[in-house]
Amino acid sequence: RSTFDPDVQNVMFRLQDEEKSIAFHLEKDREKVGAWLGAYLGYPVTLRHDPERGFHDDPGLAGPVIIAANTAKELQGWFPALDFDNLRRRIRPGVEMGGSLGFWEERLYSHPGFVIQFTVGKVLITGVKPADRNESFERDPATGEVTPGFLETFMLKRKEKLPAFVPSERFDHYYKLGVRTRLTFHEEGKQIRLGNRVGILERKVDAPGKE
């Protein structure tokens, strides 16, 4: 578990289920943070910071992963033993859309070679493709333990429940959820806020260099 104040660059770490915590400065104590985490995890850890580009699973698609809030509720039907908060924390969306049906986010991408442009408030976003999920998706967000059968059940249900309008070419496998997006430099400094409306603008040829 961890908490931090981004303004003063201090972070407090504690081991789960323990009361004692230890403080570090995120800039001055980078080596100490790595050593503390490495001693707990059992392998070398390095703390890095890239304030401009960040560290993304897909560097070319550094926009927020977007998903409908009710998508997690749909997943509850697939995993009745898991509660809503557990599933939501596994998904870890960058932007969560309320007031829409489950899997509504599937409308925010198109066939290969095409993209969907849409707005969230005043921010222009390009929806490119469904987001691949990594191994953390099948792990309990509190304990890190793998949920037995999660991956197999998810892929089976995802294929079975995929909306008819979704381009099947986007699914070389079914371990995907949410929408990968792209932002242009024109959107730098703009903010997405709670209550912003989502508006779909157009489907267009994918040409990132001309956006």
Disulfide bonds with the S-S distance in Angstrom:
none
